[in-house]
Amino acid sequence: MNSPSDRLRIAWLTTGRGPGSFGALAYLFDAIGRGLPVDVAVVFVNRARGEAEPTDRLIAMAEAHGTPVELLSSVAFRKERGGKVGRPGEPLQPWRYEYDAEVARRLSQYRFDLGVMFGYMLIATEPLYGRFTFLNDHPALPDGPVGTYQEVIAELIRSGAEESGCMMNVVTGDVDRGPAVSFCRYAIRDAANAALWAELPPERAAGMDLEAVMATPLYADIRARGVARERPFLVETLRAIAEGRLPIPPPAPVDLTAEVERALAAERPAVY
């Protein structure tokens, strides 16, 4: 991909719909400022200006760092073509393939080694991942639950899991199951949150819908543990790639737990 002496150039794809997406990109820019050998060649956002305030904040931040920004609203694209909104479990609508072909065309204007999808709320199709190599962040261990982070946490609670993790995988047609590149693990059930688990045992959570689970203190506790790690995990993954220690795809996924916990301890010592 690139030699250890080179700087890794990435394309960053996001929907930018909330503080997690904003915080991750801000954390990356800060790490670059502190010596991470990575350059953000372009930030691609599947929204237009004015479509959502959180996204506008992310766009402004990227531009303030001098990073080129490409915008293409997937909602406007669908409406212009009279496309339908896809339903869970159904094949992707035809307009989605057309959209990804246009995204690929726009990204081709920039020189980059690797794409990173972080908080990108669209399932990538072959016209996009077939042209470039992308990594996707997923809030679980390689053998953990699939779906959104909300669905993942709910499944962890319902199954009474002891641990979870963060993972980066190569984007393929197998959503959230492309080849794992790196991961870290952390406890989600220990003495610090034993009382919260007692309030919401797995058998009770099994009878609750997603919204109800999301409203519980245990859900918030597990989410906070993951958020604390997903940003240093992203940076440590990119550092390993940039330094030539992590080929894409690797022979086996690399465990970066130690690196992530060291980075976390340096930021704020008192973490679960």
C-alpha positions as a printed NumPy array, in Angstrom:
array([[  0.   ,   0.   ,   0.   ],
       [  2.628,   2.495,   1.044],
       [  6.119,   2.29 ,   2.469],
       [  6.754,   3.057,   6.139],
       [  8.411,   6.36 ,   5.174],
       [  5.346,   7.606,   3.334],
       [  2.367,   9.361,   4.829],
       [ -0.85 ,   7.404,   4.514],
       [ -3.434,   9.324,   2.498],
       [ -7.051,   8.507,   3.269],
       [-10.513,   9.427,   2.04 ],
       [-12.978,   9.87 ,   4.922],
       [-16.617,   8.969,   4.246],
       [-19.29 ,   9.956,   6.742],
       [-22.895,  11.027,   7.088],
       [-21.912,  13.265,   9.982],
       [-25.232,  12.837,  11.706],
       [-24.114,  13.169,  15.313],
       [-21.412,  13.957,  17.874],
       [-19.738,  10.572,  17.401],
       [-18.909,  11.256,  13.756],
       [-17.809,  14.809,  14.513],
       [-15.701,  13.758,  17.473],
       [-13.948,  10.981,  15.573],
       [-12.848,  13.279,  12.754],
       [-11.814,  15.984,  15.221],
       [ -9.795,  13.391,  17.161],
       [ -8.102,  12.275,  13.938],
       [ -7.174,  15.83 ,  12.958],
       [ -5.763,  16.361,  16.448],
       [ -3.716,  13.144,  16.192],
       [ -2.36 ,  14.255,  12.819],
       [ -1.339,  17.543,  14.421],
       [  0.526,  15.539,  17.087],
       [  2.514,  13.544,  14.524],
       [  0.282,  10.769,  13.168],
       [  1.699,  10.123,   9.643],
       [ -1.695,  10.381,   7.923],
       [ -3.243,  12.965,   5.589],
       [ -6.972,  13.305,   4.913],
       [ -7.123,  13.749,   1.15 ],
       [-10.873,  14.353,   1.052],
       [-13.933,  14.163,   3.277],
       [-17.006,  12.812,   1.481],
       [-20.434,  13.441,   3.001],
       [-23.687,  11.964,   1.707],
       [-25.619,  15.077,   2.687],
       [-25.853,  18.601,   1.335],
       [-25.272,  21.817,   3.251],
       [-28.344,  22.766,   5.229],
       [-29.653,  19.208,   5.376],
       [-28.734,  18.725,   9.042],
       [-27.014,  20.992,  11.56 ],
       [-24.623,  18.308,  12.933],
       [-23.461,  17.556,   9.39 ],
       [-22.925,  21.242,   8.666],
       [-20.704,  21.47 ,  11.76 ],
       [-18.583,  18.574,  10.53 ],
       [-18.269,  20.102,   7.06 ],
       [-17.156,  23.403,   8.562],
       [-14.561,  21.658,  10.729],
       [-13.082,  19.769,   7.771],
       [-12.881,  22.944,   5.711],
       [-11.267,  24.794,   8.632],
       [ -8.485,  22.192,   8.487],
       [ -8.   ,  22.878,   4.792],
       [ -9.384,  19.498,   3.754],
       [-11.331,  19.219,   0.477],
       [-14.976,  18.276,   1.033],
       [-17.215,  16.503,  -1.467],
       [-20.975,  16.629,  -0.864],
       [-23.615,  14.518,  -2.579],
       [-26.965,  14.181,  -0.832],
       [-28.176,  10.604,  -1.099],
       [-31.716,  11.783,  -0.279],
       [-31.738,  14.352,  -3.088],
       [-30.139,  11.845,  -5.466],
       [-32.885,   9.309,  -4.725],
       [-35.686,  11.844,  -5.153],
       [-34.289,  13.157,  -8.428],
       [-34.434,   9.639,  -9.846],
       [-37.782,   8.726,  -8.375],
       [-36.142,   6.017,  -6.315],
       [-37.71 ,   4.23 ,  -3.395],
       [-36.474,   3.977,   0.167],
       [-35.218,   0.456,   0.762],
       [-36.644,  -1.67 ,   3.551],
       [-34.621,  -3.897,   5.901],
       [-34.142,  -7.364,   4.454],
       [-34.885,  -6.295,   0.893],
       [-32.286,  -6.004,  -1.902],
       [-30.837,  -2.537,  -2.315],
       [-32.753,  -0.293,  -4.697],
       [-31.253,   0.313,  -8.191],
       [-30.574,   3.991,  -7.477],
       [-28.111,   2.975,  -4.756],
       [-25.765,   1.452,  -7.333],
       [-26.053,   4.583,  -9.467],
       [-25.306,   6.722,  -6.442],
       [-22.188,   4.745,  -5.533],
       [-20.935,   4.949,  -9.112],
       [-21.14 ,   8.731,  -8.855],
       [-19.419,   8.7  ,  -5.457],
       [-16.612,   6.615,  -6.96 ],
       [-16.303,   9.046,  -9.861],
       [-15.969,  11.99 ,  -7.499],
       [-13.458,  10.257,  -5.245],
       [-11.343,   9.341,  -8.264],
       [-10.366,  13.021,  -8.506],
       [ -8.27 ,  12.617,  -5.35 ],
       [ -5.131,  10.64 ,  -4.648],
       [ -5.494,   8.399,  -1.626],
       [ -4.328,   4.984,  -0.464],
       [ -7.323,   3.918,   1.555],
       [-10.881,   4.941,   2.315],
       [-12.324,   5.002,   5.833],
       [-16.073,   4.849,   6.463],
       [-16.892,   6.214,   9.903],
       [-20.492,   6.977,  10.741],
       [-21.359,   6.456,   7.07 ],
       [-24.989,   5.384,   7.123],
       [-25.188,   3.839,   3.666],
       [-24.408,   0.247,   2.743],
       [-21.652,   0.384,   0.119],
       [-22.248,  -1.381,  -3.193],
       [-19.852,  -2.907,  -5.717],
       [-19.413,   0.234,  -7.877],
       [-17.778,   1.827,  -4.832],
       [-15.961,  -0.912,  -2.899],
       [-14.995,  -2.63 ,  -6.153],
       [-12.999,   0.426,  -7.194],
       [-11.327,   1.425,  -3.922],
       [-10.334,  -0.292,  -0.704],
       [-12.37 ,   0.901,   2.253],
       [-12.266,   0.173,   5.948],
       [-15.409,   0.362,   8.03 ],
       [-15.646,   0.851,  11.781],
       [-17.909,  -1.561,  13.601],
       [-18.672,  -1.398,  17.35 ],
       [-18.16 ,  -5.074,  18.155],
       [-15.558,  -7.812,  18.181],
       [-14.966,  -9.706,  14.904],
       [-17.304, -12.487,  16.043],
       [-19.744, -10.108,  17.741],
       [-23.192,  -8.795,  16.768],
       [-23.814,  -6.964,  13.5  ],
       [-25.988,  -3.921,  12.871],
       [-25.952,  -0.366,  14.226],
       [-24.231,   0.384,  17.512],
       [-27.657,   0.628,  19.132],
       [-28.567,  -2.854,  17.922],
       [-25.165,  -4.216,  18.921],
       [-25.401,  -2.944,  22.498],
       [-28.96 ,  -4.22 ,  22.879],
       [-27.873,  -7.675,  21.69 ],
       [-24.914,  -7.665,  24.095],
       [-27.228,  -6.9  ,  26.998],
       [-29.814,  -9.489,  25.957],
       [-27.118, -12.162,  25.698],
       [-25.427, -11.209,  28.982],
       [-22.078, -10.67 ,  27.265],
       [-18.974, -10.091,  29.378],
       [-17.028,  -8.059,  26.821],
       [-17.272,  -6.197,  23.559],
       [-14.868,  -4.365,  21.304],
       [-14.166,  -2.173,  18.306],
       [-13.306,  -3.552,  14.89 ],
       [-12.159,  -2.281,  11.52 ],
       [-13.011,  -4.493,   8.563],
       [-12.559,  -4.333,   4.804],
       [-15.777,  -3.234,   3.118],
       [-17.296,  -5.959,   0.946],
       [-20.78 ,  -7.013,  -0.059],
       [-21.063,  -8.931,   3.219],
       [-22.181,  -6.114,   5.511],
       [-20.157,  -5.888,   8.761],
       [-18.556,  -9.252,   7.928],
       [-15.809,  -8.241,   5.52 ],
       [-12.292,  -9.4  ,   6.464],
       [-11.398,  -8.052,   9.911],
       [ -8.279,  -5.87 ,   9.926],
       [ -7.914,  -4.874,  13.569],
       [ -9.804,  -4.969,  16.843],
       [ -9.637,  -4.12 ,  20.5  ],
       [-11.613,  -5.583,  23.382],
       [-12.922,  -4.237,  26.681],
       [-15.089,  -5.426,  29.566],
       [-18.765,  -4.471,  29.617],
       [-19.661,  -6.438,  32.75 ],
       [-17.576,  -5.921,  35.881],
       [-17.694,  -4.621,  39.427],
       [-18.075,  -1.029,  38.25 ],
       [-21.435,  -1.673,  36.596],
       [-22.669,  -4.734,  38.483],
       [-25.586,  -2.754,  39.921],
       [-26.704,  -1.714,  36.443],
       [-26.691,  -5.322,  35.269],
       [-28.709,  -6.255,  38.338],
       [-31.321,  -3.674,  37.313],
       [-31.462,  -5.012,  33.774],
       [-30.734,  -8.756,  33.668],
       [-30.597, -10.381,  30.214],
       [-33.935, -12.141,  30.616],
       [-35.678,  -8.814,  31.242],
       [-33.884,  -7.086,  28.361],
       [-34.949,  -9.905,  26.043],
       [-38.569,  -8.777,  26.413],
       [-37.861,  -5.089,  25.753],
       [-37.809,  -3.302,  22.407],
       [-34.764,  -1.395,  21.224],
       [-35.98 ,   2.035,  22.325],
       [-36.643,   0.766,  25.847],
       [-33.191,  -0.805,  26.126],
       [-31.585,   2.417,  24.86 ],
       [-33.248,   4.369,  27.684],
       [-31.528,   2.331,  30.426],
       [-28.431,   3.326,  32.461],
       [-26.744,   0.049,  31.481],
       [-27.037,   0.9  ,  27.796],
       [-25.502,   4.331,  28.456],
       [-22.651,   2.762,  30.458],
       [-21.754,   0.287,  27.708],
       [-22.005,   2.957,  25.024],
       [-19.663,   5.234,  26.991],
       [-17.068,   2.465,  27.264],
       [-17.155,   1.948,  23.515],
       [-17.055,   5.642,  22.6  ],
       [-14.02 ,   6.145,  24.854],
       [-12.115,   3.564,  22.824],
       [-13.337,   3.913,  19.255],
       [-11.334,   7.071,  18.584],
       [ -7.923,   5.904,  19.859],
       [ -8.634,   2.561,  18.199],
       [ -9.145,   4.296,  14.854],
       [ -5.916,   6.255,  15.254],
       [ -3.886,   3.216,  16.328],
       [ -5.199,   1.238,  13.347],
       [ -4.201,   3.992,  10.932],
       [ -0.831,   4.356,  12.658],
       [ -0.11 ,   0.644,  12.215],
       [ -1.053,   0.834,   8.525],
       [  0.954,   4.005,   7.924],
       [  4.038,   2.523,   9.604],
       [  3.833,  -0.62 ,   7.479],
       [  2.99 ,  -2.925,  10.401],
       [ -0.512,  -3.758,   9.202],
       [ -1.088,  -4.816,   5.577],
       [ -4.572,  -4.588,   4.108],
       [ -5.941,  -7.17 ,   4.353],
       [ -3.706,  -8.758,   6.995],
       [ -3.105, -12.521,   7.333],
       [ -5.124, -12.281,  10.555],
       [ -6.784,  -9.367,  12.377],
       [ -4.412,  -7.51 ,  14.69 ],
       [ -5.301,  -7.059,  18.366],
       [ -4.642,  -3.418,  19.317],
       [ -6.113,  -3.611,  22.813],
       [ -2.825,  -2.776,  24.557],
       [ -2.176,   0.238,  22.324],
       [ -5.709,   1.538,  22.782],
       [ -5.645,   1.182,  26.57 ],
       [ -2.278,   2.974,  26.727],
       [ -3.638,   5.842,  24.652],
       [ -6.765,   5.973,  26.786],
       [ -4.789,   5.993,  30.022],
       [ -2.649,   8.866,  28.726],
       [ -5.774,  10.911,  28.014],
       [ -7.672,  10.249,  31.249],
       [ -6.368,   7.673,  33.715],
       [ -9.676,   6.739,  35.356],
       [-11.43 ,   4.595,  32.743],
       [-13.252,   1.304,  33.17 ]])
